[in-house]
Amino acid sequence: MDAAALALSLDPLKLEVLRAGLRRQIAQQRLAVYRPYVKQADFHAMGAVKRERMLSAGNQLGKTLSASAEVAMHVTGRYPDWWVGKRFTKGNHGLAGSESGELTRKGVQRLLFGRDPKMEPGTGMIPGDCILGFTWSRHVNDLIDTARIRFIDEHGNESVSTISLKAYEQGRGKWQADTVDWVWFDEEPPEEIYTEGLTRTNATFGPVIVTCTLLSGMTAIATRFWLELHKYPDAGMVNMTIDDVEHYTSEQKAGIIASYPAHEREARTKGVPMLGSGRIFAVEEESIIVRPFRYPDYWRCIGGMDFGWDHPSAAVKLVHDADEDVVYLTNSYRQSKAVPIVFAAAVKPWGEWLPWSWPADGLQTEKGSGKSLAPQYRDAGMNLLEKPATHPPADGEEEGTGGNSVEAGITRLLERMMTGRFKVFEGQGEWLEEFRMYHRKDGKVVKLKDDLMAATRYAEMMLRHAITKPAPVVRGGVRVNHSVRRGGY
């Protein structure tokens, strides 16, 4: 008798008992069947090389799920064949928690141990046959204080792991445990709690992970991972958006996005810090994104660049449809510690003939070489405009008298975005990352991770010097190159 016939032969009560048993079996295999999405896999893999990690994601996208799976692997030793992240070889001790005891129970505890670990242990990520016992909190009903877990290494040797569940509301003192092997913060902790957790792993250099939706804006922890990673070489971040998951259909994703207030939408669906009124380009991202297309050769083009070293050098290419006065950003590039010849090689495929707008700091002389930056990029083959970027001059004024005000440049770009006259080709991920994070603090533009924004501003400032793609040079019936038409002034 096949399964369908068997189901039809049973009365409804017996059928429901079978279904309940099946659900229980599935619930007890959560770790075995866990398969991460690409961004979750990136987050796990980063643990092999980075001590501190943040998975910044929208709501209900799987950030807590992925961390609970990783913690379950660490405390049991049950690493799947596909695992390339951090590995423990013996029992270990970790701290995990969230904002309150109640939220820790509903989030961290539920995903690790199941909804009711007293009655149904093993229905979370940690298999039931690995759970040795619990002690319970005296302050929050049904909250585990410490769990003891069986760890078995690849040779069959057995030891014991422990997990202590905490809450940020308990204060810094409750996180001052002895040395631990790892810490998991589910949702962003206060800075002093994060620092305390990090300190507890100083002897072991074990992983410290944060899984969060950043609804509080650019806090100290958000800044650490979103803007200041260059200060922390042992830290890394993965950003997971609603577009990176597969448990929603396209229609469901559209409905979820539309359901949130505009000022919360990107934080709750894209995992970026909610910047509110501090965000500089407060326009819907979808309103400026277009699919790449082949634009006419008579449209004029210009590049914009921002010099850097420790902070990245950056470049963009703008294409101008003068008839409609619409600017398209078609290419972007960002690279730290790139010498001029390497940087130039990366952007030359955009067109060796392309005129480049650049900032006034390109005139500054380097102490080592005694040569200013702009000539070094010219020597590397980039067609830099003769003078640094300035805004268009007023009527009757000479070229170069328009100044280089940052606020004026921001205003011009924002006006274009709001009126549909600035578009960005799909695929410019690093540019969009900066676009989302570009913000003010105390009324001033935050000069962190804004390199592509600056390059865009310089290019738009000098749009009047954009040129069309030159006709190819033909010698002896063979096309050899394009002639370079200087965009200088």
Protein Blocks (a to p, Z undefined) as FASTA:
>chain_A
ZZklmmmmpcfklmmmmmmmmmmmmmmmmmmmpccdfklmmmmmmmmmpmbdcddddehi
lpmmmmmmmmmmmmnopacfklcbdcdfbdcddddddfblklmmmmmmmmmnojblmlmg
hiambdfklpnbdcddfkbghiafbdcdddddfkopacddddddddfklojmlmmccddf
bdcdehjadfklmmmmmmmmmmnopacddddddfkbjafklmmmmmmmmmmmkbccdddd
fklpckbcfklmmmmmmmpcfklmmmmmnopacekjmpmblcdfklmgccdddddfkbcc
dddddddfkbccddddddddfknopacdfbdcddehiafklmmmmmmmnopklccdddfk
lmpccfklopafklmmmmnopacdfbdcdddddehiaehilojafklmmmmmmmmmmnop
accdehilmlmmmmmmgcceehiacdehklmmmmmmmmmmmmmmgccddddddeehiafb
dcdddfbZZ
